[in-house]
Amino acid sequence: QVQVVESGGGLVQPGGSLRLSCAASGFTFSRYAMSWYRQAPGNERELVARITSTSGSTTYADSVKGRFTISRDNAKNTVYLQMNSLKPEDTAVYYCNANLPLTSLRYWGQGTQVTVSS
């Protein structure tokens, strides 16, 4: 059974940091590109960061470059999102996504709420 479970969200003040984790099971994690998306109320879901399955290359949305870092630990079947210098506009539900390259096969987590507010 496939499971993708996010954790680490919460309430943080502007300028603060959070680290999100996404634990995966039920599929060959190392073969999948892993991504973090987010969705704020009234907005569409947007890609925040992505890390490939092979080289570990990363890409980021312009809005988070220099502040967020995505990483993965294939031994633990886990992907992380380190978020620094958080801003109120980073407030959203953050979702973890697994995608098998060159296929339409995707798995989503249930999301974790991140709220940046003083």
Beta strands, then each sheet from edge to edge (+ up, - down):
strand 1: 3-7
strand 2: 10-12
strand 3: 18-25
strand 4: 33-39
strand 5: 46-51
strand 6: 58-60
strand 7: 68-73
strand 8: 78-83
strand 9: 92-99
strand 10: 106-108
strand 11: 112-116
sheet 1: 1+ 3- 8+ 7-
sheet 2: 2+ 11+ 9- 4+ 5- 6+
sheet 3: 2+ 11+ 9- 10+
end
